[in-house]
């Protein structure tokens, strides 16, 4: 979409000269042919950049006639962008550190006097994600981090967006939290996963792999036995706890199912007082709402079994009804 307003005027001018004199292809001296002027919107205001452009005119050179812009320009702004890197960093920090939405980020930038649209905030957030991805996949930085810690513990898992679609397999280093490899595969067979693990092993170089964590899928176990036969393999704690709690989960689920059968008639009770506005009808509707709330409040076992929680809540409602029937208060302090 084209701009509907004029760009803000630059509040100061900055000249950027190129440090590159000889041509990188042929070694001949380049010539400063012209200057490119562009306005860059930063958090501190609009800056007018005067960028020196050098050109190699040597016949037959691979870079003959190509514009070689001053190197320092990249410290201010991305190619073909209007907003500076500080605005880009501000948007990324607000989104991922402060967990703000794009409209909130847009409002903050407007408060700081930055003339920007909400749609541009979204586009710059996409550029920020791309830059972060490039940084995370920097093999040199990964090597430095892993060599400093002296060992690597891998975690491998597949993420399937939907049945029948490609599976995104991710290999992560647990101690540093770094993603080592992410690739979509048509399946998760041993024949496809083994080369994946071998690629990670070669990328780590001298850094030893001391352990692997996974969900215990058979194809993963077979691939690990083939690619990393001497490396210990452990089921992740989440799956350990889930499997250990399965008998409790089944018993709790059955108990909740039986409890729900006993309060199925709550809708009939509500129909019986429809249209009434007396105190008894209000109390009946309040108790019915409490029952409905108890039925829909699900938790995850084993630490918060929803069946036991439902039993406690229905028991509290039952005791309250007993007190009311005896003429006492509905709730005790």
Backbone bond lengths (Angstrom), bond angles and torsions (degrees), N, CA, C in turn:
res aa  C-N    CA-C-N  psi(-1)  N-CA   C-N-CA  omega(-1)  CA-C   N-CA-C  phi
1 X - - - 1.457 - - 1.529 109.51 -
2 X 1.319 117.26 133.51 1.462 121.59 -178.67 1.521 110.64 -72.48
3 X 1.341 115.46 156.49 1.458 120.46 177.40 1.522 110.14 -66.88
4 X 1.314 115.32 143.72 1.471 120.47 176.18 1.516 112.17 -105.54
5 X 1.341 116.61 -6.16 1.465 121.44 177.53 1.515 109.41 -130.57
6 X 1.310 116.40 157.72 1.461 121.08 179.49 1.524 110.53 -73.45
7 X 1.316 115.26 149.98 1.464 119.41 176.54 1.525 109.52 -67.22
8 X 1.347 116.76 147.29 1.465 118.78 178.41 1.526 110.77 -66.45
9 X 1.313 115.83 151.37 1.464 121.09 179.29 1.518 110.45 -77.16
10 X 1.331 115.29 147.16 1.469 120.27 -179.61 1.521 110.20 -69.45
11 X 1.337 115.68 136.73 1.463 121.29 178.79 1.520 112.09 -91.75
12 X 1.346 117.25 -16.78 1.473 120.95 175.29 1.517 109.29 -154.41
13 X 1.334 116.09 161.08 1.453 122.51 -177.37 1.532 110.07 -114.87
14 X 1.317 116.02 141.53 1.475 121.88 178.40 1.523 107.73 -132.29
15 X 1.343 116.23 125.99 1.467 121.70 176.63 1.521 108.84 -96.16
16 X 1.318 115.66 132.28 1.467 121.37 -179.41 1.522 107.58 -122.43
17 X 1.329 115.10 116.33 1.465 121.03 178.92 1.527 110.20 -102.24
18 X 1.322 115.08 148.18 1.457 120.76 -178.77 1.518 111.04 -79.86
19 X 1.322 115.67 138.59 1.465 121.53 175.32 1.523 110.85 -91.00
20 X 1.301 117.25 -5.46 1.460 122.06 -175.12 1.516 109.15 -93.82
21 X 1.317 116.86 106.64 1.466 120.80 179.19 1.522 111.60 -96.15
22 X 1.344 120.41 -56.83 1.469 119.44 179.44 1.522 111.09 -75.71
23 X 1.320 117.43 150.57 1.464 123.07 177.89 1.523 109.08 -71.50
24 X 1.303 117.03 136.35 1.462 120.95 -178.40 1.517 112.14 -71.58
25 X 1.325 118.33 -19.25 1.459 120.70 -178.22 1.523 112.61 -90.79
26 X 1.348 116.54 -47.35 1.472 119.04 -174.96 1.520 113.64 -114.10
27 X 1.327 118.76 -13.57 1.461 121.49 179.60 1.511 114.58 86.89
28 X 1.329 117.76 -5.92 1.463 119.90 179.23 1.526 109.76 -72.10
29 X 1.319 116.76 156.54 1.453 121.55 -178.66 1.532 109.91 -72.84
30 X 1.308 115.86 130.48 1.463 120.18 177.38 1.519 110.00 -84.05
31 X 1.330 116.02 164.33 1.450 121.19 -177.17 1.534 109.58 -118.94
32 X 1.345 115.02 134.68 1.469 119.86 177.21 1.523 108.17 -76.74
33 X 1.318 115.75 94.85 1.470 120.82 -173.13 1.519 112.89 -81.52
34 X 1.332 118.39 -39.71 1.449 119.43 -174.60 1.520 109.96 -161.51
35 X 1.328 114.69 174.68 1.464 121.27 177.90 1.521 109.50 -121.01
36 X 1.314 115.08 138.63 1.462 121.32 177.47 1.522 108.71 -103.26
37 X 1.308 116.54 128.81 1.464 119.77 -179.80 1.518 110.03 -108.76
38 X 1.324 115.94 132.91 1.454 120.86 178.29 1.523 109.69 -145.74
39 X 1.328 116.72 148.13 1.460 122.16 177.09 1.524 109.51 -98.96
40 X 1.309 115.80 130.77 1.463 121.78 179.99 1.519 108.64 -119.59
41 X 1.321 116.65 124.00 1.459 121.76 178.80 1.522 109.26 -86.87
42 X 1.341 116.11 119.03 1.459 122.17 178.83 1.521 109.12 -115.39
43 X 1.330 116.18 174.99 1.460 119.91 177.48 1.520 111.81 -65.31
44 X 1.337 116.59 -24.18 1.461 120.75 -178.66 1.520 112.81 -94.34
45 X 1.341 118.09 1.61 1.454 120.58 -179.47 1.513 111.47 131.29
46 X 1.311 115.85 -176.46 1.458 121.73 -178.75 1.528 109.52 -92.63
47 X 1.346 116.66 127.61 1.461 122.51 -176.51 1.528 108.84 -114.03
48 X 1.310 116.41 131.54 1.455 120.89 175.51 1.511 110.19 -92.26
49 X 1.328 117.75 115.50 1.467 122.17 -179.43 1.527 109.51 -97.15
50 X 1.323 114.78 129.70 1.460 121.33 173.38 1.524 106.69 -108.38
51 X 1.330 116.79 100.50 1.470 122.56 -169.66 1.525 109.73 -100.42
52 X 1.329 115.57 123.17 1.465 120.54 177.51 1.530 110.04 -72.87
53 X 1.342 115.49 134.58 1.469 121.42 179.76 1.524 108.27 -120.21
54 X 1.325 115.85 122.74 1.459 121.27 179.36 1.523 109.75 -107.41
55 X 1.326 115.93 152.07 1.468 122.04 -176.15 1.520 109.10 -137.05
56 X 1.342 115.68 138.62 1.467 120.99 173.52 1.528 108.73 -92.15
57 X 1.354 116.63 126.36 1.465 120.88 -177.02 1.528 112.09 -109.22
58 X 1.317 117.42 12.97 1.467 119.93 -178.52 1.528 109.63 -74.00
59 X 1.320 115.76 130.12 1.452 120.98 -178.22 1.528 110.76 -65.21
60 X 1.327 114.90 135.28 1.454 119.90 177.79 1.512 114.81 85.72
61 X 1.321 118.26 -6.14 1.471 121.09 -179.98 1.534 109.49 -71.78
62 X 1.342 115.45 143.77 1.466 119.58 179.25 1.525 111.76 -62.81
63 X 1.345 117.54 -27.66 1.458 121.90 -178.54 1.528 112.21 -102.99
64 X 1.319 117.30 16.95 1.469 120.22 -177.55 1.526 110.69 -59.59
65 X 1.330 115.95 125.46 1.453 122.27 176.90 1.517 115.00 80.02
66 X 1.325 118.41 -1.23 1.462 120.52 -179.79 1.521 110.68 -83.81
67 X 1.318 116.09 142.26 1.464 121.48 -179.68 1.526 109.52 -81.17
68 X 1.339 115.47 124.48 1.468 121.99 178.84 1.523 107.69 -111.29
69 X 1.324 116.68 100.83 1.456 121.84 -174.51 1.524 110.86 -79.64
70 X 1.330 116.22 157.27 1.465 121.96 -178.46 1.530 110.60 -60.70
71 X 1.345 115.79 139.82 1.457 120.98 -173.17 1.532 112.56 -65.76
72 X 1.323 117.85 -35.38 1.459 121.24 -174.75 1.533 112.80 -66.33
73 X 1.328 116.79 -14.79 1.456 119.41 179.34 1.532 111.30 -58.07
74 X 1.346 116.65 -34.02 1.456 121.19 -179.57 1.511 114.01 -67.17
75 X 1.342 118.18 -15.51 1.470 120.67 176.50 1.524 111.64 -79.82
76 X 1.320 116.38 -14.66 1.455 120.65 -177.75 1.526 113.04 -98.78
77 X 1.326 115.63 -44.21 1.460 118.78 -168.26 1.524 109.52 -156.97
78 X 1.345 115.75 154.07 1.454 120.80 174.08 1.521 109.99 -74.98
79 X 1.332 118.32 156.69 1.468 120.42 178.24 1.526 111.27 -57.62
80 X 1.335 115.42 136.77 1.465 123.63 176.31 1.530 112.45 60.63
81 X 1.322 117.18 28.30 1.460 121.15 176.93 1.521 110.11 -115.97
82 X 1.293 115.52 155.05 1.463 122.22 -178.00 1.521 112.37 -99.74
83 X 1.341 117.77 -25.89 1.465 122.07 -174.65 1.527 110.40 -104.49
84 X 1.330 114.94 141.00 1.445 121.45 -174.78 1.515 113.67 -71.11
85 X 1.326 115.41 168.29 1.460 121.27 -179.56 1.522 111.79 -65.31
86 X 1.344 118.11 -27.59 1.465 119.19 178.83 1.525 110.93 -68.23
87 X 1.338 117.16 -34.92 1.469 120.31 175.64 1.527 109.71 -67.31
88 X 1.320 116.28 -40.56 1.466 121.58 177.94 1.525 110.74 -60.77
89 X 1.340 116.46 -46.27 1.461 120.59 179.98 1.527 111.56 -66.11
90 X 1.332 117.15 -37.32 1.463 121.37 178.49 1.523 110.38 -61.99
91 X 1.334 116.88 -43.94 1.470 120.73 -179.57 1.522 110.43 -63.82
92 X 1.335 116.81 -44.26 1.465 119.91 179.62 1.517 112.69 -64.09
93 X 1.338 116.89 -41.28 1.472 120.30 179.99 1.523 110.87 -66.41
94 X 1.316 117.52 -41.09 1.458 119.80 179.84 1.529 111.52 -66.67
95 X 1.326 116.10 -34.76 1.470 118.90 -178.09 1.520 112.00 -74.48
96 X 1.331 118.19 -46.56 1.462 120.36 -170.34 1.519 113.80 -100.33
97 X 1.327 118.55 -23.45 1.470 119.76 177.16 1.514 111.00 -94.01
98 X 1.332 117.06 -41.24 1.469 121.19 -178.88 1.531 112.46 -97.32
99 X 1.355 117.05 -8.21 1.475 122.64 176.82 1.535 111.97 58.24
100 X 1.328 115.82 42.17 1.460 120.08 178.27 1.524 110.22 -93.68
101 X 1.323 115.70 151.92 1.461 121.49 178.04 1.523 109.69 -79.54
102 X 1.344 115.81 166.90 1.465 120.26 179.58 1.530 111.48 -61.18
103 X 1.343 120.05 -43.61 1.474 118.60 176.75 1.528 112.75 -60.15
104 X 1.344 117.96 -36.76 1.463 120.38 178.19 1.527 110.89 -67.64
105 X 1.337 117.02 -40.49 1.468 120.70 178.00 1.524 110.01 -64.11
106 X 1.317 115.76 -42.13 1.463 119.94 178.68 1.526 111.12 -60.27
107 X 1.337 116.22 -42.43 1.465 119.88 179.32 1.521 111.24 -64.16
108 X 1.345 117.21 -39.42 1.470 120.49 178.77 1.525 111.35 -63.92
109 X 1.331 117.20 -42.14 1.463 120.47 179.24 1.525 111.21 -65.70
110 X 1.328 116.75 -38.62 1.456 119.70 177.57 1.526 111.22 -64.96
111 X 1.347 115.98 -36.35 1.459 119.49 177.16 1.527 111.71 -64.62
112 X 1.336 116.17 -29.96 1.469 120.42 178.52 1.515 112.06 -84.46
113 X 1.325 117.98 2.90 1.454 121.27 177.46 1.512 115.21 85.92
114 X 1.348 117.63 13.51 1.465 121.00 178.97 1.524 109.06 -87.02
115 X 1.322 117.24 119.96 1.467 122.06 179.15 1.521 108.74 -80.18
116 X 1.328 116.47 99.82 1.462 121.97 -175.36 1.522 108.45 -148.11
117 X 1.317 116.53 149.12 1.465 120.81 177.76 1.529 109.41 -96.69
118 X 1.331 114.66 162.33 1.465 119.54 179.63 1.525 110.76 -65.21
119 X 1.315 116.79 -36.71 1.462 119.86 179.32 1.519 111.07 -64.99
120 X 1.323 117.22 -37.51 1.463 120.19 177.73 1.525 110.53 -65.86
121 X 1.332 117.99 -35.81 1.473 121.18 175.61 1.522 110.28 -58.02
122 X 1.334 116.00 -43.09 1.466 120.07 178.55 1.521 111.14 -63.31
123 X 1.340 116.81 -43.77 1.470 120.23 179.28 1.525 111.59 -63.40
124 X 1.333 116.99 -41.39 1.466 120.09 179.60 1.525 111.10 -68.56
125 X 1.326 117.56 -31.88 1.463 120.25 175.91 1.528 110.24 -65.01
126 X 1.329 117.51 -37.05 1.466 120.87 174.75 1.519 111.20 -63.26
127 X 1.338 117.37 -40.78 1.467 119.80 177.66 1.531 110.52 -64.86
128 X 1.326 116.72 -38.10 1.468 120.66 178.63 1.531 109.79 -61.57
129 X 1.337 116.70 -44.21 1.468 120.27 179.01 1.522 111.19 -60.78
130 X 1.323 116.97 -39.55 1.456 120.78 179.12 1.524 111.49 -64.59
131 X 1.329 116.74 -41.92 1.469 120.21 179.20 1.526 111.03 -65.65
132 X 1.337 116.81 -40.49 1.468 120.15 178.01 1.523 110.48 -63.31
133 X 1.340 116.95 -40.36 1.456 120.46 178.82 1.524 111.43 -61.74
134 X 1.323 115.92 -42.69 1.467 119.44 177.80 1.520 111.27 -62.13
135 X 1.336 116.47 -39.28 1.460 120.48 179.82 1.519 110.91 -66.10
136 X 1.328 116.52 -43.14 1.461 120.17 -178.24 1.520 111.69 -66.41
137 X 1.339 116.41 -31.01 1.459 119.93 -178.51 1.531 113.11 -90.81
138 X 1.319 116.86 8.45 1.465 121.24 178.21 1.531 108.52 -69.75
139 X 1.330 116.30 109.71 1.470 120.38 -175.35 1.527 111.89 -63.81
140 X 1.335 116.83 -35.30 1.470 119.19 179.71 1.516 112.16 -64.12
141 X 1.337 116.27 -42.51 1.462 119.52 179.06 1.521 111.21 -66.80
142 X 1.348 116.45 -39.26 1.461 119.98 178.24 1.521 111.18 -63.29
143 X 1.319 116.27 -43.68 1.463 120.13 179.33 1.521 111.31 -60.35
144 X 1.331 115.95 -42.44 1.469 119.72 -179.80 1.525 111.10 -63.68
145 X 1.332 116.91 -43.18 1.464 121.07 -179.70 1.514 111.16 -64.47
146 X 1.329 117.42 -46.28 1.460 121.33 -175.43 1.529 111.37 -72.00
147 X 1.314 117.49 -35.86 1.463 119.57 177.94 1.522 111.04 -67.42
148 X 1.336 116.39 -32.35 1.462 119.92 178.18 1.526 111.34 -67.18
149 X 1.337 117.81 -38.03 1.465 119.43 179.67 1.522 111.74 -84.71
150 X 1.336 118.84 -17.09 1.461 121.86 168.81 1.510 116.02 83.25
151 X 1.309 120.02 -4.70 1.459 121.84 -179.77 1.525 108.51 -161.90
152 X 1.321 115.12 167.50 1.465 120.00 -179.32 1.522 109.71 -138.06
153 X 1.322 115.06 137.16 1.464 122.39 173.47 1.527 106.53 -118.12
154 X 1.329 116.45 118.74 1.453 120.80 -173.86 1.523 111.53 -95.72
155 X 1.320 115.25 147.16 1.462 122.51 170.80 1.518 106.89 -126.96
156 X 1.338 117.06 130.28 1.459 121.20 -178.77 1.518 108.70 -126.21
157 X 1.322 114.62 135.28 1.459 119.70 179.77 1.524 108.94 -156.04
158 X 1.330 115.45 153.42 1.449 121.68 179.05 1.520 110.80 -111.34
159 X 1.317 116.26 135.53 1.462 122.13 -179.40 1.519 108.48 -114.07
160 X 1.336 116.14 114.75 1.457 121.12 -178.28 1.519 109.88 -105.13
161 X 1.347 118.96 114.15 1.464 120.31 -179.65 1.515 112.77 -66.61
162 X 1.326 117.61 -32.74 1.463 120.73 -179.91 1.528 108.08 -164.81
163 X 1.321 115.54 160.74 1.455 120.53 179.92 1.529 109.80 -64.83
164 X 1.343 115.77 132.83 1.455 120.25 179.21 1.509 114.55 91.80
165 X 1.346 117.80 -10.21 1.465 121.06 -179.64 1.531 109.83 -93.41
166 X 1.333 114.95 167.71 1.463 119.74 175.15 1.529 110.34 -63.15
167 X 1.331 115.36 149.43 1.462 121.44 179.68 1.526 108.60 -101.93
168 X 1.332 116.16 129.26 1.464 120.86 176.90 1.525 108.41 -86.57
169 X 1.321 116.31 111.94 1.464 121.43 178.57 1.519 109.21 -95.99
170 X 1.325 115.56 128.74 1.465 122.15 -176.32 1.528 108.83 -121.73
171 X 1.327 115.52 129.45 1.464 121.76 173.90 1.521 107.32 -112.03
172 X 1.334 115.81 119.31 1.463 121.42 -175.38 1.513 110.07 -120.76
173 X 1.340 116.10 146.80 1.461 121.36 175.25 1.528 107.50 -92.75
174 X 1.327 117.42 118.44 1.468 121.68 -169.03 1.529 113.43 -69.92
175 X 1.328 118.71 -39.20 1.464 121.07 -174.00 1.525 111.96 -68.79
176 X 1.320 117.19 -39.35 1.469 120.90 179.91 1.519 112.77 -96.63
177 X 1.346 116.77 -17.60 1.459 120.54 -177.30 1.515 113.91 78.05
178 X 1.328 118.01 10.83 1.456 121.41 -176.20 1.530 111.03 -85.13
179 X 1.334 116.27 139.58 1.461 121.72 173.79 1.527 108.28 -82.39
180 X 1.327 116.42 120.62 1.461 121.24 -177.47 1.520 112.13 -90.14
181 X 1.331 116.24 -32.65 1.456 119.00 -177.69 1.523 109.09 -159.66
182 X 1.318 116.81 139.48 1.464 122.61 175.34 1.528 107.45 -140.25
183 X 1.339 115.75 123.35 1.453 118.78 -175.90 1.525 109.93 -150.90
184 X 1.330 115.56 141.00 1.459 121.02 178.12 1.520 109.66 -88.23
185 X 1.331 115.29 132.05 1.458 121.87 178.51 1.521 109.27 -126.42
186 X 1.330 115.95 151.44 1.456 120.14 179.32 1.524 111.80 -69.50
187 X 1.317 116.67 -26.40 1.459 120.55 179.58 1.520 108.76 -149.05
188 X 1.318 115.73 176.94 1.463 120.68 178.33 1.504 111.45 -116.90
189 X 1.329 116.94 41.08 1.462 121.26 -178.48 1.516 110.81 -75.63
190 X 1.339 114.61 163.42 1.469 120.36 178.86 1.529 110.97 -60.14
191 X 1.341 117.02 -38.11 1.464 120.86 -177.48 1.524 112.40 -64.98
192 X 1.345 118.05 -27.50 1.459 120.86 179.37 1.520 112.31 -91.47
193 X 1.328 117.85 -31.35 1.463 120.69 -176.74 1.528 112.24 -80.18
194 X 1.327 118.08 -32.81 1.467 120.51 -178.14 1.528 112.16 -60.55
195 X 1.357 120.14 -46.78 1.475 119.33 176.17 1.523 112.25 -62.36
196 X 1.324 117.65 -30.76 1.460 121.55 178.25 1.527 110.28 -62.97
197 X 1.330 116.04 -47.11 1.464 121.11 179.67 1.526 111.08 -68.05
198 X 1.319 116.59 -36.17 1.465 120.17 177.95 1.524 110.84 -64.71
199 X 1.330 117.00 -38.30 1.465 121.49 177.61 1.524 111.02 -63.65
200 X 1.323 116.95 -41.01 1.465 120.70 177.86 1.528 110.43 -65.35
201 X 1.330 116.96 -42.32 1.470 120.78 -179.70 1.525 110.96 -60.99
202 X 1.325 117.55 -42.35 1.465 120.66 179.07 1.524 111.18 -68.58
203 X 1.357 117.29 -35.40 1.460 120.83 -179.94 1.528 111.70 -67.46
204 X 1.336 117.12 -31.47 1.468 120.30 179.72 1.524 111.96 -73.12
205 X 1.332 118.02 -21.86 1.456 120.82 177.43 1.514 112.38 63.76
206 X 1.352 116.77 -124.83 1.471 119.29 -176.19 1.527 114.54 -76.90
207 X 1.317 117.92 -8.62 1.469 120.29 -178.76 1.531 109.00 -72.78
208 X 1.338 118.24 118.68 1.473 120.02 -176.57 1.524 112.14 -74.99
209 X 1.324 115.86 143.55 1.466 122.51 173.72 1.526 107.42 -92.52
210 X 1.321 116.75 115.04 1.470 120.53 -173.98 1.525 112.60 -100.12
211 X 1.332 118.46 -6.45 1.455 120.34 -179.88 1.508 111.72 -176.18
212 X 1.341 115.53 156.92 1.461 122.07 177.47 1.522 108.24 -133.83
213 X 1.331 115.69 137.43 1.463 122.20 178.78 1.521 108.19 -118.56
214 X 1.339 117.15 134.43 1.464 121.23 177.45 1.516 109.19 -153.15
215 X 1.337 115.55 -177.69 1.461 119.86 179.04 1.522 112.63 -86.76
216 X 1.321 118.07 4.12 1.456 121.28 176.08 1.512 114.88 83.06
217 X 1.328 118.28 12.60 1.461 120.92 177.96 1.521 110.29 -57.79
218 X 1.330 116.94 139.47 1.466 120.38 -173.18 1.531 111.99 -59.32
219 X 1.332 117.21 -41.75 1.467 119.16 -179.22 1.522 111.27 -64.24
220 X 1.353 117.23 -34.72 1.467 120.31 177.52 1.521 109.68 -67.46
221 X 1.335 116.92 -43.17 1.469 119.79 179.74 1.519 110.90 -61.43
222 X 1.326 117.12 -42.25 1.465 120.26 179.98 1.529 111.45 -66.93
223 X 1.355 116.07 -39.91 1.468 119.67 179.41 1.520 110.72 -65.49
224 X 1.329 117.25 -39.54 1.464 120.97 178.76 1.527 110.89 -66.61
225 X 1.325 116.45 -39.95 1.465 119.77 178.35 1.523 111.07 -62.99
226 X 1.330 116.94 -29.48 1.464 120.61 -179.76 1.529 111.90 -84.24
227 X 1.355 117.53 -45.44 1.470 121.28 -174.20 1.522 112.89 -87.06
228 X 1.345 117.83 -36.00 1.468 121.95 -178.06 1.523 109.25 -131.34
229 X 1.326 117.33 68.70 1.474 120.10 -171.64 1.519 114.39 -66.17
230 X 1.320 118.75 -26.47 1.466 121.17 -175.81 1.528 113.32 -97.81
231 X 1.327 117.17 2.22 1.466 120.58 -175.35 1.525 109.54 -94.80
232 X 1.355 118.16 128.63 1.477 120.32 177.63 1.522 111.38 -61.14
233 X 1.326 115.40 141.24 1.467 122.10 -178.49 1.522 108.43 -121.97
234 X 1.328 116.72 128.06 1.464 121.45 -176.43 1.522 110.53 -127.24
235 X 1.326 115.38 142.49 1.457 121.05 172.57 1.524 108.19 -72.28
236 X 1.343 117.37 139.27 1.467 120.04 -176.83 1.530 110.47 -69.07
237 X 1.326 116.45 154.50 1.461 121.89 -174.29 1.522 112.32 -61.17
238 X 1.319 116.61 -35.98 1.464 119.25 -179.98 1.522 110.59 -59.92
239 X 1.336 116.25 -44.79 1.461 119.06 -179.03 1.535 111.29 -72.34
240 X 1.341 117.44 -33.10 1.463 120.08 173.88 1.525 109.99 -57.35
241 X 1.344 115.78 -51.56 1.466 120.45 -177.54 1.526 111.16 -64.93
242 X 1.330 116.36 -38.95 1.458 118.67 -179.37 1.519 111.48 -64.60
243 X 1.337 116.80 -42.37 1.459 119.71 179.57 1.526 111.41 -69.97
244 X 1.342 116.64 -38.59 1.463 119.76 179.69 1.523 111.44 -64.98
245 X 1.323 115.99 -33.01 1.469 120.26 -176.86 1.524 112.99 -90.33
246 X 1.329 118.13 0.53 1.464 119.51 -176.23 1.529 113.05 -59.05
247 X 1.361 120.55 -45.21 1.476 118.73 177.62 1.530 112.29 -60.03
248 X 1.349 116.74 -40.65 1.461 120.29 177.70 1.519 110.46 -64.33
249 X 1.317 116.25 -40.81 1.463 120.34 -179.60 1.529 111.10 -61.99
250 X 1.341 116.10 -44.07 1.470 119.20 -179.21 1.526 110.78 -64.75
251 X 1.341 116.47 -41.54 1.468 119.48 179.40 1.526 110.57 -65.95
252 X 1.321 116.93 -41.85 1.464 121.01 -179.59 1.526 110.81 -66.11
253 X 1.343 116.78 -40.19 1.465 120.87 179.24 1.525 111.03 -63.99
254 X 1.333 115.71 -40.54 1.472 119.47 178.04 1.532 110.48 -65.46
255 X 1.333 116.93 -41.89 1.465 120.21 179.72 1.522 110.97 -62.46
256 X 1.352 116.90 -41.22 1.457 119.79 179.30 1.523 111.21 -65.05
257 X 1.325 116.61 -37.85 1.465 120.89 178.43 1.528 110.81 -62.00
258 X 1.346 116.95 -42.46 1.460 121.02 179.45 1.527 111.55 -68.12
259 X 1.331 116.61 -37.12 1.466 119.79 178.88 1.528 111.12 -65.96
260 X 1.325 116.80 -38.83 1.460 120.07 179.87 1.529 111.52 -62.96
261 X 1.346 116.83 -32.73 1.459 119.82 179.10 1.526 111.22 -61.38
262 X 1.327 116.38 -31.28 1.464 120.27 -174.90 1.531 113.18 -77.65
263 X 1.317 117.39 -15.84 1.468 119.71 -177.99 1.528 111.36 -119.40
264 X 1.335 116.68 22.69 1.459 119.85 179.57 1.518 112.31 -66.06
265 X 1.325 117.26 -25.00 1.466 120.69 -174.61 1.526 112.82 -82.62
266 X 1.342 118.11 8.28 1.457 119.74 -176.91 1.535 110.82 -62.75
267 X 1.343 117.31 -30.92 1.458 119.95 179.19 1.535 111.14 -67.08
268 X 1.349 117.02 -36.69 1.457 120.18 177.81 1.527 111.03 -64.88
269 X 1.315 116.21 -36.76 1.464 120.27 178.14 1.524 109.88 -64.49
270 X 1.337 116.93 -41.37 1.463 120.43 178.88 1.530 111.31 -64.57
271 X 1.340 116.87 -40.20 1.468 119.45 179.43 1.524 111.56 -63.84
272 X 1.326 115.97 -31.21 1.464 119.86 -176.54 1.526 112.17 -66.58
273 X 1.336 117.81 -24.09 1.466 120.24 -177.67 1.523 111.95 -112.51
274 X 1.331 117.40 13.18 1.462 120.15 178.41 1.527 110.53 -61.96
275 X 1.326 116.34 135.75 1.448 121.89 179.65 1.514 115.10 83.96
276 X 1.321 117.91 -10.77 1.461 120.46 179.02 1.535 109.91 -88.62
277 X 1.347 116.04 145.46 1.461 120.85 -178.88 1.528 111.87 -123.11
278 X 1.330 118.06 12.95 1.460 120.22 179.50 1.518 110.25 -76.75
279 X 1.327 116.18 170.80 1.465 122.07 -176.35 1.520 111.77 -61.67
280 X 1.333 117.02 -39.17 1.465 119.94 179.57 1.513 112.31 -63.07
281 X 1.348 116.80 -40.06 1.466 120.44 179.12 1.525 110.88 -66.15
282 X 1.339 116.97 -41.58 1.474 119.99 177.78 1.518 110.63 -61.67
283 X 1.331 117.93 -42.27 1.460 121.49 179.83 1.528 110.72 -65.54
284 X 1.338 116.72 -40.34 1.465 120.66 179.54 1.530 110.83 -62.60
285 X 1.334 115.97 -45.42 1.470 119.17 179.38 1.527 111.13 -64.66
286 X 1.321 117.35 -35.18 1.468 120.48 178.68 1.530 111.17 -65.81
287 X 1.339 116.47 -42.87 1.467 119.59 178.55 1.529 110.81 -66.96
288 X 1.343 117.11 -38.01 1.466 120.33 178.00 1.534 110.54 -63.38
289 X 1.331 116.72 -40.31 1.464 120.31 177.58 1.523 111.17 -64.41
290 X 1.331 117.55 -37.17 1.463 121.13 177.71 1.525 111.28 -64.18
291 X 1.340 116.10 -39.26 1.467 120.03 177.91 1.526 110.33 -65.38
292 X 1.329 116.15 -45.00 1.471 119.80 179.06 1.529 111.28 -60.38
293 X 1.324 116.42 -40.98 1.464 120.21 179.05 1.520 111.28 -63.58
294 X 1.334 116.73 -40.00 1.461 120.40 179.23 1.524 111.18 -65.37
295 X 1.336 117.57 -35.52 1.464 121.47 -177.65 1.519 112.37 -70.61
296 X 1.312 117.56 -30.92 1.468 121.03 -174.81 1.526 113.52 -98.35
297 X 1.326 118.23 -0.61 1.470 121.12 -178.52 1.518 109.25 -90.03
298 X 1.331 116.53 88.18 1.464 121.75 -176.95 1.524 110.89 -92.27
299 X 1.327 114.95 144.77 1.459 121.76 174.03 1.515 108.58 -131.86
300 X 1.302 116.30 175.43 1.460 120.44 -174.64 1.527 110.27 -110.66
301 X 1.332 117.14 122.98 1.458 119.78 175.15 1.532 110.04 -71.77
302 X 1.339 120.34 164.24 1.461 126.53 7.11 1.529 114.69 -87.65
303 X 1.333 117.80 -16.56 1.464 119.23 -174.25 1.518 111.90 -75.75
304 X 1.317 117.88 -30.09 1.465 121.84 -179.87 1.525 109.55 -132.82
305 X 1.322 118.20 72.29 1.470 120.74 -179.04 1.518 111.22 -67.27
306 X 1.316 117.06 124.11 1.467 121.43 -174.41 1.523 111.87 -69.11
307 X 1.336 118.20 -29.34 1.457 120.29 178.04 1.515 112.41 -65.02
308 X 1.331 116.98 -45.76 1.463 120.45 178.55 1.532 110.70 -65.92
309 X 1.331 116.05 -38.52 1.461 119.08 178.30 1.530 111.03 -63.71
310 X 1.344 116.54 -41.49 1.462 119.81 177.26 1.531 110.72 -62.32
311 X 1.334 116.69 -40.96 1.470 119.76 178.80 1.523 111.21 -61.17
312 X 1.326 117.75 -42.40 1.466 120.49 -179.80 1.528 110.58 -64.86
313 X 1.333 117.05 -41.92 1.467 119.97 -177.10 1.531 111.62 -70.48
314 X 1.308 116.81 -41.74 1.465 119.04 177.25 1.528 110.76 -66.12
315 X 1.341 116.27 -34.86 1.463 119.37 176.19 1.520 112.13 -63.95
316 X 1.356 115.78 -38.91 1.461 119.29 178.60 1.529 110.83 -66.65
317 X 1.348 117.15 -38.45 1.462 120.38 177.77 1.529 110.29 -65.87
318 X 1.322 116.45 -40.42 1.467 121.01 179.60 1.533 111.30 -62.56
319 X 1.334 116.71 -44.43 1.467 120.08 179.05 1.524 110.88 -65.03
320 X 1.323 116.97 -37.44 1.460 119.87 178.14 1.524 110.81 -63.65
321 X 1.341 117.33 -41.69 1.465 121.26 177.75 1.527 111.58 -63.58
322 X 1.343 116.09 -37.77 1.461 119.57 178.13 1.522 111.17 -64.23
323 X 1.339 117.61 -40.67 1.458 120.87 179.41 1.528 110.95 -65.86
324 X 1.345 115.64 -40.53 1.459 119.28 179.16 1.531 110.88 -64.72
325 X 1.333 115.85 -41.24 1.466 118.83 -179.51 1.522 112.13 -64.77
326 X 1.349 117.48 -24.41 1.459 121.53 178.79 1.530 111.74 -92.07
327 X 1.344 116.66 2.85 1.449 120.12 178.75 1.496 114.29 88.89
328 X 1.319 119.14 10.10 1.460 121.75 179.12 1.513 111.47 -93.58
329 X 1.372 117.52 179.94 1.461 121.53 -179.68 1.525 110.53 -71.09
330 X 1.333 116.32 153.47 1.452 120.60 179.92 1.506 111.87 -70.02
331 X 1.364 118.36 -34.44 1.460 122.13 -177.34 1.518 108.68 -127.74
332 X 1.309 113.84 137.55 1.458 118.79 175.14 1.531 109.06 -92.73
333 X 1.336 114.78 144.44 1.460 119.80 178.97 1.513 109.64 -76.98
